[in-house]
Amino acid sequence: MLRRHIVARALGQLQASADLRSRLHTPAQWREYAAGIRRRFAAALAHPALMRRPQWRERPQSRHEYAGFSIENLWVESLPGCWMNVTVWKPDPARWAPPWPAVVTPVGHNGKYNPSEQYPPQIFAANGYLSVSFDPPGFGEKAWGNNHFEDGVRGYVAGQNPLVFFLADALRAVDYVLRRSDVDGRNGVAMTGVSGGGFTSICCALLDQRITAIGPSCYGLPDEVHPIRNGYAACPETLWLNRYADGLGMTDLLIGARFTPMLLMAGRRDTIFTTQAMRDLTSAVRHAYAGVGRADACRLFVDDCDHEYTPAQAQTFVQWMRRWQGGAVTRRQPVIMPRELLLLPEDELKSAPPAGLSMATAAAGVVRARRRLHDAAQARRELARLIPDWQAHRRRGLRAATAPGAATTLWVHAFRELSLRDGPAWELPATLLRPPHDIGGVLVFFDDRGRWTALHQWGWLNRAAGVFSRDDKPRSILTVDLPGWGDTKPLPGPFDVVGWGGVDRWTGYVSAATGESVMALRLREAVRVIDYVQREWGTPAARITVGGFGLGASVAGLAACLHGRLGGVLLLEPLAEFASLATAARPNRPHDAYFPGILNAADLPEALALQPAPVLVVGPRDAAGRLLGSKARRTFRGRHVAVRPVAFDATQESTVLDWLRIH
């Protein structure tokens, strides 16, 4: 259900863009459409230092000479306090007199030490082009604090776009080569790379008109295929918040790249970025180029290779640069191949840049600079903004369908399995324990382990309901599987066999790109479940306690704030702060727990403090799963908030049951 929902939403957003494109007929319309893509893309990056720098800082490190080319290694500052390790590949001045044209070669998800990253610059140098390469965030000398999965996803909660770190390095490389006295920049700079380096090349062309030719290789597919339908857990930096909602699918990004001469390259034996899918994508882009009279400036070159950047691709891109950029090296002559392509030792390409700003430290900086909210109405407004079409969903509400079979009587309670529904394609499985009269109120409970975990085999929720005692005040229990938990948990797909795969990653990343994150869905449905209890059972809000376990408890706490009028809040071993996902050294939470934009609204401790109901928090844990211990009472503050810093177990059960009897 959750996969189908995310897929349908994403495809609908991409189809809306396709429908817009189908109505474009004149060059002016196509250029305005492309300009709109660039505006939305720049707004999605929203980093003031990305496009301009107050001063230039670089540190030369080493030089090496080889037959036919030479290299220089240096540091360059790409963002304030963030250093990149640049290798400059220079032509032989005896063969090609400087100044030389330049080509920037951003590296994909590898270090700059592999054949796909070393051979092309040597071919460019052999043909009179100065080129630069550099490790991307998360690899080689930029590994620390920049794991583009583990650290890139931190940007979700911090409201940052991790793509900034990839593009900053590439754009600073453009700045750098154009400052060199041995570079001829009159015809701009070319950019080419494989995989993530190809995606970087496309995105930089959207931002910088100095990039006058690009050659992305094995860089992506129509999003409808990859990653939406095939379930591939792509990277957070390629699936930033609202990407699809903003109409920025791969087709649109390519169209938005200023109609720059674009050589798209693919490998015939690439099993993911398949030839047919690449042809389909190229066809859509060429249609746009033809719309502005530049059909010949977009071409697909299919090489007999896998997912790699080959010497044949480098040779073809040399011809492409000569054709479109002009300049001194465009005389009609064959492309020169070096006598031997060298795989240089890693040590000869290193420049040992200092540790500085990274994805991890940038996200942590946002947390440190963040100010807590102190106004309940503002907190509710900000939480509601995280949920697309919130008011419409809430007005529509949930309806219950009873599972086949009559209710079973369990001592005092009637037991039923329910399906809380919003149309035929959306349901929340629920289990209900309800006495003849709700004299003890209702506990609505969400458990990230599944709704049956606390019921099964004498689970404590039975005792919270008073199932086995006619002397106590019986209580209704409604325990519900929120999207992605319990019976709604998606099954793994074929691409989840890889180390970077995972159902939680695909659902977390792709849902973020649609603007309706999985955590926003959970928060939305939690409040709608509470609304259902109020509406269908006629239960006053003051007699409803909302609770949960694990991430279910965290959602319950946010739901109490967003609802604003409940009778109690019971949180068992919640993730204490979403902010900790951005600051912990080694978080171990699923990636769909990284709630995009939550720190711009209200984190859990302030959400609890800003809602009026009495709260009991038992065993809050950090992002690594450790108990907060003595820190728990400093984290959760408020006269109506009680904290038990120890784990929830049989010893603490009596405390919880006593609290429920009172509240």
PyMOL commands that set and color helices and strands:
alter all, ss='L'
color gray80, all
select helices_A, chain A and resi 2-22+27-45+115-126+140-142+154-158+163-179+196-207+224-229+236-238+250-256+275-291+295-297+311-325+328-330+346-349+359-369+376-385+390-396+460-465+486-488+494-497+503-514+518-537+541-543+551-563+580-583+591-593+598-600+604-609+631-635+650-662
alter helices_A, ss='H'
color red, helices_A
select strands_A, chain A and resi 58-66+69-79+82-91+102-104+130-134+189-194+211-217+262-267+298-303+399-402+408-410+413-421+427-434+442-447+476-480+544-549+568-572+615-618+641-644
alter strands_A, ss='S'
color yellow, strands_A
deselect
rebuild
show_as cartoon
